[in-house]
Amino acid sequence: MGIRETLNEKPAIAYGGFGVLLLIAIGVLVLYLRSGTKTAPPTKPSGDQAYYSDDDGKTWFADALQKATPFKHNGKDAVRAMVYRCSDGKTFVNFLARHTELGRQQKGMALEIAARPQFADHPLTEVKKPNSTTWVPVDSKSMAKLSDVIAVQCPGNPNDVPQLLLPSTD
């Protein structure tokens, strides 16, 4: 019996093989996209706090790391703020992140926003640039838009390498 006959008789094998190839392709794409950035992807803060913003990234404040976002702060919705510093000392929020409704229902590791993107069919988080109205889900279907949102570049100096700031390190 040949390969074609086997696949025709047992389509689950064909679908399984296709799924494995798809996962490999997504993994290669993620590695490719990561290699093009100048900074490491956001990591889990080393302390027990993270930065948040309640004014679309104009200002930020430190609060408990394990907060489900958005949460109320001074009567406004606060979301995670990924804050960077350039070599000239200027700091800025590169992107904002919040949980989806499904993400807010999760416990533990799922609350560690930006610790590691979770590419699932039902995203737990979404991100956006400050001053944008469009939130991009962190899922495999939105990879191109997602890479545009999280790409980091110092304003006015594309050759500068920005440094991620964490409440315990700044």
C-alpha positions in Angstrom: 0.0 0.0 0.0 1.4 3.4 -1.0 1.4 6.7 0.9 -1.5 8.1 -1.1 -3.7 5.1 -0.4 -2.8 5.3 3.3 -3.6 9.0 3.5 -6.9 8.5 1.6 -7.9 5.7 4.0 -6.7 7.4 7.2 -7.2 11.2 6.7 -6.3 11.8 10.4 -2.7 11.1 9.5 -2.8 13.7 6.8 -4.4 16.3 9.1 -1.9 15.5 11.9 1.1 15.9 9.5 -0.4 19.2 8.3 -0.8 20.4 11.9 2.8 19.5 12.7 4.0 21.4 9.6 1.9 24.4 10.5 3.3 24.5 14.1 6.8 24.3 12.7 6.1 27.1 10.3 4.6 29.3 13.1 7.7 28.6 15.2 10.0 29.6 12.4 8.0 32.7 11.8 8.2 33.7 15.5 11.9 33.1 15.6 12.4 35.1 12.4 10.3 38.0 13.8 12.2 38.0 17.1 15.6 38.0 15.4 14.8 41.3 13.7 14.2 43.3 16.9 16.9 45.3 18.6 15.8 44.4 22.1 14.8 41.3 23.9 11.1 40.7 24.1 9.4 41.9 27.2 10.2 39.8 30.2 8.6 39.2 33.5 9.6 41.9 35.9 12.1 40.6 38.4 10.2 42.1 41.3 6.5 41.9 42.2 5.5 45.1 40.4 4.9 46.3 36.8 4.1 49.6 35.1 0.6 50.6 34.3 -1.0 53.6 32.6 -4.5 55.1 33.0 -4.0 57.8 30.4 -3.0 56.0 27.2 0.7 55.9 28.0 1.3 59.6 28.8 2.2 58.8 32.3 2.7 55.5 34.2 2.9 54.1 37.7 4.0 51.0 39.4 1.5 48.5 41.0 1.3 44.8 41.7 2.4 42.5 38.9 -0.5 40.1 39.2 -3.3 42.6 38.4 -5.9 41.6 35.9 -6.2 44.5 33.4 -7.9 46.8 32.9 -8.5 47.8 36.5 -9.7 51.0 38.0 -7.1 53.6 39.0 -8.2 57.1 40.0 -11.5 56.4 38.4 -10.0 55.4 35.0 -9.1 52.1 33.4 -5.5 51.2 33.8 -3.6 48.8 31.5 0.0 47.4 31.5 2.5 49.9 30.1 5.8 48.7 28.5 8.2 51.5 29.4 11.6 52.0 27.7 14.6 54.3 28.0 16.9 55.5 25.3 20.6 56.3 25.7 19.7 60.0 25.9 17.7 59.3 29.0 14.2 59.9 27.5 11.6 57.4 28.6 8.5 56.4 26.7 5.7 53.8 26.6 6.2 51.7 23.5 2.9 49.8 23.8 0.1 49.1 26.2 -1.3 45.6 27.0 -4.5 44.4 28.6 -6.3 41.1 29.2 -9.2 40.0 27.0 -12.4 38.9 28.8 -11.1 35.3 28.6 -7.7 36.4 30.0 -9.3 38.1 33.0 -11.0 34.8 33.9 -7.7 33.0 34.0 -5.5 32.6 37.1 -1.8 32.4 37.8 0.5 32.4 34.8 -2.1 33.9 32.5 -2.0 37.1 34.5 1.7 37.6 33.7 1.0 39.8 30.8 3.9 40.3 28.4 5.9 37.6 30.2 5.6 35.4 27.1 3.1 35.8 24.3 0.6 33.0 24.3 -0.4 32.3 20.7 -3.8 30.6 21.1 -7.0 30.5 19.1 -8.6 32.5 21.9 -6.2 35.2 22.9 -5.7 36.1 26.6 -4.2 39.5 25.9 -4.2 42.3 23.4 -1.8 45.2 22.7 -1.8 48.6 21.1 0.4 51.6 20.6 -0.3 54.7 22.7 -2.7 57.1 20.9 -4.1 54.2 18.8 -7.7 53.1 19.1 -7.1 49.6 17.7 -6.2 46.7 20.1 -4.4 43.8 18.4 -5.1 40.3 19.9 -2.0 38.3 20.8 -2.7 35.3 18.6 -1.2 33.6 15.6 -3.7 35.2 13.2 -2.5 38.7 14.1 1.3 38.1 13.9 2.1 40.9 11.3 0.1 43.5 13.2 1.4 42.3 16.5 5.0 42.6 15.4 4.4 46.2 14.3 2.9 47.1 17.7 5.6 45.6 19.9 8.6 46.6 17.7 10.7 49.1 19.8 12.5 52.1 18.4 13.8 55.2 20.1 11.9 58.2 18.9 14.1 60.4 16.7 17.0 57.9 16.7 16.4 54.5 15.0 20.0 53.4 15.7 19.6 53.7 19.4 18.9 50.5 21.4 16.1 51.2 23.9 16.2 49.4 27.3 13.1 48.0 28.9 12.4 49.6 32.3 11.0 47.6 35.2 9.9 49.1 38.5 12.7 47.3 40.3 15.4 48.4 37.9 14.8 52.0 37.0 
